[in-house]
């Protein structure tokens, strides 16, 4: 989620675009006028309606904008492409007053028609299966009306407490040039056009994505002219690239490289992670369509020990899906207790002697140890209770496709919160899309609880409703929550004013690189 996030296959896969010229252009620029960001994985695409991963968010958050945005240090919303808004007393009508004089990077006008076009493409009957975030952002929307050129009205079918926060998200809510969408068959994964502080130049798949400053930007212009997102999948290679001065910022690092980074004179930036790292059971088929079987596997895994071993204090063991600082978190919620002897008996009675796991090979912000390392650690625990695990590990893009095909017993994933609301985490297990609901969990009681809670006003009653939902999930065990990761970013000491937002956004317009 960023997120990290759950995903869909088909049209939205990260595709190659010609990029040699753009890369050369950036390389020829003054060294301090080019910012190079080393990522653990490539983006899957650059159309905010068609992707759902944090690697894509990092790039898109510099190309596009939404009606609203989050404050730099929280998930509180503030104006962006909408200067102000009014909400009806019944919570069913939202009127947005748009910023005037804004243009998309292709020279076309941003206006109320553009807003309607973007939302309508994610509503029935136009919404497509590969628009994973459409229901998250716009599920409560009835229709969109153009009042005048600079005023748009959004009518809801029912109240939705996190709706304003949803409109600041980078997935689904960012506004794309209608002309670009029309010119590219409703898919701008390779041809992104927004209103943001940077413009797209080129993309060489699994190599780099190049952006250049948008000198016609309506707001404060970016301080650094060029940005290059360079894909370096190997963790140690990213550290070497930073220490050698080949890149300026890297992510996807863990405790094992902190000393290596700092001893070279570079710096570590830490921040609390609004995320969850988890293991998911395939609830749609045997043996894990049985809650007792799921709980038995979970009871074989010592989560606190696992987290300490893998993350060495840079992640905290999860007792719930929700991060501990999020409204709705309940410290009384507990997952299946670690009891290997009881697990061994239950698994033998259920006839479970082997399981098929699939996982990912790259580091993730919610799991800097990477998915294969985590799966192998779980494999070790299960071997002690008589269960043999086969593990198939894939690069991130391939993994997303394999996960959606559903040929697995257990998979691994994570989520970076998009909007600071409990619904954004707990809703994952209430949707039918396997690109979001990795566990393919289908429980009507739970769905009803989530549908009710999202309409409730902020406060103790709403928090209690989400606590009840968490308790039901703990009982049903579709996931084994593992950890909440601390965000670790390493930067050159030359980098100033860098910010990694809790939602996974990576605004770079205010970042500079000193000599």
C-alpha positions in Angstrom: 0.0 0.0 0.0 0.8 0.3 -0.4 0.5 -2.1 -0.4 2.4 -3.5 -0.3 0.1 -4.2 -1.1 -2.4 -6.4 -2.7 -2.6 -6.5 -6.5 -4.2 -7.6 -9.7 -2.7 -9.1 -12.8 -3.7 -8.6 -16.4 -3.4 -5.1 -17.9 -1.8 -3.5 -14.9 1.5 -5.3 -14.9 4.6 -3.2 -14.9 5.4 -2.7 -18.6 8.5 -1.6 -20.4 8.6 1.8 -22.0 11.5 3.2 -24.1 13.8 5.0 -21.8 17.4 5.3 -23.0 17.1 8.9 -24.0 15.6 9.9 -20.6 18.3 8.1 -18.7 21.0 9.8 -20.7 19.4 13.2 -20.2 19.4 12.7 -16.4 22.9 11.4 -16.4 24.2 14.5 -18.3 22.6 16.9 -15.9 24.6 18.5 -13.1 25.2 15.8 -10.4 23.4 17.8 -7.7 20.5 18.4 -10.0 19.7 14.6 -10.2 18.3 12.6 -7.3 18.7 8.8 -7.6 16.4 6.6 -5.5 17.3 2.9 -5.1 14.3 0.7 -4.8 14.1 -3.0 -3.9 11.6 -3.7 -6.7 10.2 -2.1 -9.8 6.8 -0.4 -10.1 4.0 -2.6 -11.5 2.5 0.3 -13.5 1.9 4.1 -13.3 -1.9 4.3 -13.7 -3.3 5.0 -10.2 -6.5 3.1 -11.0 -4.8 0.0 -12.2 -2.0 -0.7 -9.6 -2.0 -1.3 -5.9 1.7 -1.6 -4.8 3.9 0.7 -2.9 6.6 0.7 -5.5 4.2 2.3 -7.9 3.0 4.7 -5.3 6.6 6.0 -4.7 6.7 7.2 -8.3 3.1 8.2 -8.8 3.1 10.4 -5.8 5.4 12.8 -7.7 3.5 12.7 -11.0 -0.1 13.0 -9.9 -2.3 14.8 -7.3 -5.7 14.2 -5.8 -8.5 16.5 -4.7 -7.0 16.3 -1.2 -3.7 15.4 0.2 -2.3 14.3 3.6 -0.3 16.6 5.8 3.4 15.8 5.7 3.5 14.2 9.1 0.0 12.6 9.5 -3.0 11.3 7.7 -5.0 14.5 8.4 -6.3 15.8 5.1 -5.8 19.3 3.6 -6.6 21.0 0.2 -4.8 20.0 -3.0 -6.6 20.2 -6.3 -9.8 21.0 -4.3 -9.3 24.3 -2.4 -12.3 23.7 -0.2 -15.3 21.4 0.3 -18.7 21.2 1.9 -20.4 18.1 3.4 -24.2 17.8 3.8 -25.6 17.2 7.3 -26.6 13.7 6.4 -23.1 12.9 5.1 -24.4 11.9 1.6 -23.3 14.9 -0.5 -19.8 16.3 -0.9 -19.2 19.5 -2.9 -15.7 20.3 -3.9 -14.5 23.7 -5.0 -11.6 23.2 -7.4 -8.4 25.1 -7.8 -8.5 27.3 -10.9 -5.9 27.6 -13.6 -4.3 24.1 -13.1 -3.2 22.2 -16.2 -2.3 18.6 -16.7 1.2 17.9 -18.0 -0.1 17.4 -21.5 -1.4 21.0 -21.5 -5.1 20.2 -21.0 -7.2 21.8 -18.3 -7.9 20.3 -14.9 -11.6 21.0 -14.2 -14.8 19.4 -12.9 -15.2 17.3 -16.0 -11.8 15.8 -15.4 -12.8 14.9 -11.9 -16.0 13.3 -13.0 -14.2 11.4 -15.8 -11.7 9.9 -13.3 -14.3 8.8 -10.8 -16.7 7.5 -13.4 -14.1 5.2 -14.8 -14.0 3.4 -11.4 -17.8 3.2 -11.0 -20.2 0.6 -12.5 -20.7 0.0 -15.4 -17.2 1.3 -16.4 -15.1 -0.1 -13.6 -13.0 -3.1 -14.6 -11.7 -6.1 -12.6 -8.1 -4.8 -12.5 -9.1 -1.6 -10.7 -8.4 -3.0 -7.2 -8.8 0.2 -5.3 -12.1 1.3 -6.9 -14.3 -0.2 -4.2 -12.0 1.0 -1.4 -12.1 4.6 -2.6 -15.4 4.9 -4.3 -17.5 2.0 -3.1 -20.0 4.4 -1.4 -20.3 6.7 -4.4 -23.7 6.9 -6.1 -22.8 9.4 -8.8 -20.8 12.5 -9.7 -22.3 15.7 -11.0 -20.5 18.7 -12.6 -22.0 21.8 -11.1 -19.8 24.2 -13.1 -16.3 24.2 -14.5 -14.7 24.5 -11.0 -17.3 22.8 -8.8 -18.1 19.1 -8.6 -20.6 17.3 -6.4 -20.2 13.7 -5.3 -23.3 11.9 -4.0 -23.0 8.8 -1.8 -25.3 5.9 -1.4 -24.6 5.7 2.3 -22.4 7.5 4.8 -18.7 6.7 4.6 -16.7 8.0 7.5 -13.2 7.7 5.8 -14.4 9.2 2.5 -12.4 12.4 2.7 -9.3 10.4 3.7 -9.9 8.1 0.8 -9.7 11.0 -1.6 -6.1 11.8 -0.5 -4.9 8.3 -1.2 -2.4 7.6 -4.0 -4.2 4.5 -5.3 -7.5 5.1 -7.0 -7.9 8.7 -6.0 -5.2 10.5 -8.0 -6.5 12.5 -11.0 -5.2 11.5 -14.5 -5.5 13.5 -17.7 -8.7 12.4 -19.4 -7.0 13.0 -22.8 -4.2 10.7 -21.8 -6.7 8.0 -20.8 -8.6 8.4 -24.0 -5.4 8.3 -26.1 -4.2 5.2 -24.4 -7.3 3.0 -24.2 -8.0 3.8 -20.5 -4.6 2.6 -19.4 -1.8 5.0 -18.7 0.5 2.5 -16.9 3.2 3.4 -19.5 2.1 6.9 -20.3 1.3 8.7 -17.0 0.0 12.3 -17.2 -1.0 14.1 -14.0 -0.8 17.6 -12.5 2.2 16.9 -10.2 5.5 18.6 -9.6 7.3 16.1 -11.8 6.7 14.8 -15.4 7.3 11.3 -16.7 10.3 10.9 -19.1 10.9 7.2 -19.5 10.7 3.7 -18.0 13.0 0.8 -18.6 11.5 -2.2 -16.9 13.5 -3.5 -13.9 16.2 -0.8 -14.5 15.0 2.8 -14.0 12.2 5.3 -14.3 13.1 8.9 -15.0 11.2 12.0 -14.1 11.9 15.7 -14.8 10.7 18.8 -13.1 7.3 20.1 -14.3 8.2 23.8 -14.9 4.5 24.6 -15.5 3.4 23.2 -12.2 0.7 25.4 -10.5 2.4 25.2 -7.0 5.9 25.5 -5.7 8.3 24.1 -8.3 10.4 21.1 -7.4 13.9 22.0 -6.1 15.7 19.2 -7.9 15.4 19.0 -11.7 15.7 15.2 -12.3 14.6 12.1 -10.4 15.7 8.6 -11.3 14.1 5.6 -9.6 16.6 2.8 -10.0 15.7 -0.8 -9.4 18.3 -2.7 -7.4 16.8 -6.0 -6.2 19.6 -7.3 -4.1 19.7 -5.8 -0.6 23.5 -5.7 -0.3 23.9 -4.3 -3.8 21.7 -1.4 -2.8 23.8 -0.6 0.2 27.0 -0.8 -1.9 25.4 1.6 -4.4 24.6 4.1 -1.7 28.0 3.9 -0.1 29.7 4.3 -3.5 27.6 7.4 -4.2 25.8 5.8 -7.1 22.4 6.4 -5.5 21.3 9.0 -3.0 18.5 7.1 -1.1 17.7 3.5 -0.6 14.9 1.5 1.0 14.1 -2.2 1.7 16.9 -2.4 4.3 17.0 -4.2 7.6 19.1 -4.3 10.8 21.9 -6.3 9.2 23.1 -3.3 7.1 22.6 -0.4 9.5 26.3 -0.4 10.7 27.5 -0.8 7.1 25.5 2.3 6.1 26.4 4.5 9.0 30.1 3.5 9.0 30.3 4.8 5.4 29.1 8.2 6.6 25.5 7.8 5.4 22.4 8.2 7.6 19.5 6.0 8.7 16.0 7.5 8.9 13.6 5.7 11.2 9.8 6.2 11.5 6.9 4.1 12.9 5.4 1.9 10.3 1.7 2.0 9.6 1.8 -1.5 8.3 1.2 -5.2 8.8 3.3 -8.2 7.7 1.3 -11.4 7.6 0.9 -15.0 6.5 -2.4 -15.8 4.7 -4.1 -19.2 4.4 -6.0 -20.1 1.3 -9.5 -20.3 2.9 -11.1 -21.3 -0.4 -9.9 -24.9 -0.5 -8.9 -27.8 1.7 -7.2 -28.1 4.1 -7.4 -24.5 5.1 -11.1 -24.0 4.4 -11.3 -25.2 8.0 -10.6 -22.7 10.8 -9.3 -25.4 13.1 -6.6 -26.4 10.6 -5.6 -22.7 10.2 -5.4 -22.2 13.9 -3.3 -25.4 14.3 -0.7 -24.2 11.9 -0.6 -20.8 13.6 -0.2 -22.4 17.0 3.0 -24.1 15.7 4.7 -20.7 15.1 6.3 -18.7 17.9 5.7 -15.2 16.5 7.6 -13.1 19.1 10.6 -15.3 18.8 10.4 -15.2 15.0 10.1 -11.4 14.9 13.1 -11.0 17.2 15.2 -13.4 15.2 14.5 -11.9 11.8 14.1 -8.2 12.6 16.3 -7.6 15.7 14.2 -4.9 17.3 13.3 -3.1 14.1 9.8 -4.6 14.0 7.3 -5.4 16.8 5.4 -8.7 17.0 1.8 -8.2 15.8 -1.1 -9.3 18.0 -3.6 -7.8 15.6 -4.0 -6.7 12.1 -4.1 -3.0 13.2 -0.9 -1.1 14.1 -0.9 -0.4 17.8 -1.3 3.4 17.4 -4.4 3.2 15.1 -7.9 3.9 16.5 -9.7 0.6 16.8 -6.6 -1.3 18.0 -7.5 -3.5 21.0 -4.6 -4.9 23.0 -6.8 -7.7 24.3 -7.0 -9.3 20.9 -4.9 -12.4 20.7 -4.1 -14.8 17.9 -3.7 -18.6 18.3 -1.4 -19.1 21.3 2.0 -20.8 20.6 1.6 -24.4 21.6 3.6 -26.8 19.4 2.5 -29.9 21.2 -1.2 -29.1 20.7 -0.5 -28.1 17.1 1.2 -31.4 16.4 -1.8 -33.3 17.7 -4.4 -31.2 15.8 -2.4 -31.4 12.6 -2.1 -35.1 12.8 -5.8 -35.5 13.4 -6.5 -33.3 10.4 -4.1 -35.3 8.3 -2.0 -32.3 7.4 1.5 -33.5 6.7 2.6 -31.1 3.9 1.7 -27.6 2.6 2.6 -25.6 -0.5 3.8 -22.0 0.2 4.4 -19.3 -2.3 6.3 -16.1 -1.5 8.2 -13.2 -2.9 12.0 -12.7 -3.1 12.4 -9.0 -2.6 12.5 -6.9 0.6 9.3 -5.0 1.3 8.8 -2.0 3.6 6.7 -4.1 5.9 9.1 -7.1 5.6 12.7 -6.0 5.1 13.9 -9.6 5.6 12.1 -10.5 2.3 9.4 -13.0 1.8 11.6 -16.0 1.1 13.5 -15.6 4.3 10.2 -15.4 6.3 8.8 -18.4 4.5 11.9 -20.5 5.3 11.7 -19.5 9.0 8.0 -20.6 9.1 9.1 -23.8 7.3 11.5 -24.5 10.2 8.7 -24.2 12.8 6.3 -26.4 10.9 9.0 -29.1 10.4 9.0 -29.5 14.2 5.3 -30.4 14.2 5.5 -32.9 11.4 4.6 -30.7 8.4 6.7 -30.5 5.3 6.7 -27.3 3.4 7.5 -26.7 -0.2 8.3 -23.1 -1.1 8.0 -21.5 -4.5 9.6 -18.0 -4.5 9.1 -15.4 -7.2 10.0 -11.8 -8.0 7.3 -9.4 -6.9 5.5 -9.0 -10.2 5.4 -12.7 -10.9 4.4 -13.5 -7.3 1.3 -11.2 -7.6 0.2 -13.1 -10.7 0.8 -16.5 -9.0 -1.1 -15.4 -5.9 -4.1 -14.4 -7.8 -4.2 -17.7 -9.6 -4.7 -19.3 -6.2 -2.6 -22.4 -6.5 -1.2 -22.4 -2.9 -2.0 -23.3 0.6 -0.2 -20.5 2.3 1.2 -17.2 1.0 2.9 -14.1 2.4 2.0 -10.5 2.1 1.7 -7.2 3.9 -0.1 -3.9 3.8 0.9 -0.3 4.3 -2.1 1.8 5.4 -3.4 4.2 2.9 -5.4 6.6 4.9 -5.0 6.1 8.7 -8.4 4.5 9.2 -9.1 1.0 10.6 -11.4 0.2 7.8 -8.4 0.4 5.4 -6.9 -2.6 7.1 -9.9 -4.7 8.2 -11.8 -4.2 4.9 -9.1 -6.4 3.2 -10.8 -9.5 4.5 -14.3 -8.3 3.6 -13.8 -7.9 -0.1 -14.1 -10.6 -2.8 -11.1 -9.6 -4.9 -8.3 -12.1 -4.2 -5.8 -9.3 -5.2 -6.9 -7.6 -1.9 -8.2 -10.5 0.1 -5.1 -12.8 -0.2 -6.7 -15.4 2.1 -9.9 -15.6 0.0 -11.8 -15.4 3.3 -15.5 -15.3 2.9 -17.5 -14.8 6.1 -20.8 -12.9 5.9 -20.9 -12.1 9.6 -17.6 -10.4 9.2 -18.6 -8.5 6.0 -21.7 -7.2 7.8 -19.6 -6.0 10.7 -17.2 -4.1 8.5 -20.1 -2.6 6.4 -21.7 -1.3 9.6 -18.5 0.1 11.2 -17.5 2.1 8.1 -20.7 4.2 8.4 -20.3 5.0 12.1 -18.9 8.4 13.2 -15.4 8.5 14.7 -15.3 7.7 18.4 -15.5 4.9 21.0 -18.5 3.1 19.5 -16.8 2.8 16.1 -13.5 1.7 17.7 -15.5 -1.0 19.6 -17.1 -2.2 16.4 -13.6 -2.7 14.8 -12.4 -4.4 18.0 -15.2 -6.9 17.7 -14.2 -7.5 14.0 -10.6 -8.1 15.1 -11.7 -10.6 17.6 -13.7 -12.5 15.0 -10.7 -12.6 12.7 -8.5 -13.9 15.5 -11.0 -16.7 16.1 -11.3 -17.6 12.4 -7.5 -17.3 11.7 -7.5 -16.5 8.0 -4.2 -14.6 8.6 -1.4 -15.0 11.0 -0.3 -11.4 11.8 3.4 -11.4 12.2 4.9 -7.9 12.6 4.7 -4.2 12.3 7.9 -2.9 10.7 9.8 0.3 11.5 10.3 2.2 8.3 14.1 2.3 7.6 15.5 4.5 4.9 19.1 5.2 4.2 20.3 8.4 2.6 23.4 10.2 1.7 24.3 13.1 4.1 24.0 15.4 1.1 20.2 14.8 1.0 18.1 17.5 2.8 14.4 17.7 3.6 13.6 14.1 2.7 10.3 12.7 3.9 8.9 9.2 3.8 5.2 9.4 4.5 3.5 6.8 6.7 1.3 5.8 3.7 4.2 4.9 1.5 4.0 8.2 -0.5 7.4 9.6 -1.4 7.1 13.4 -2.2 10.4 14.5 -3.6 9.6 18.1 -4.8 11.1 19.6 -1.6 14.2 17.5 -1.5 17.6 18.9 -2.3 21.1 17.4 -2.7 24.0 19.5 -1.5 27.5 19.5 -2.8 
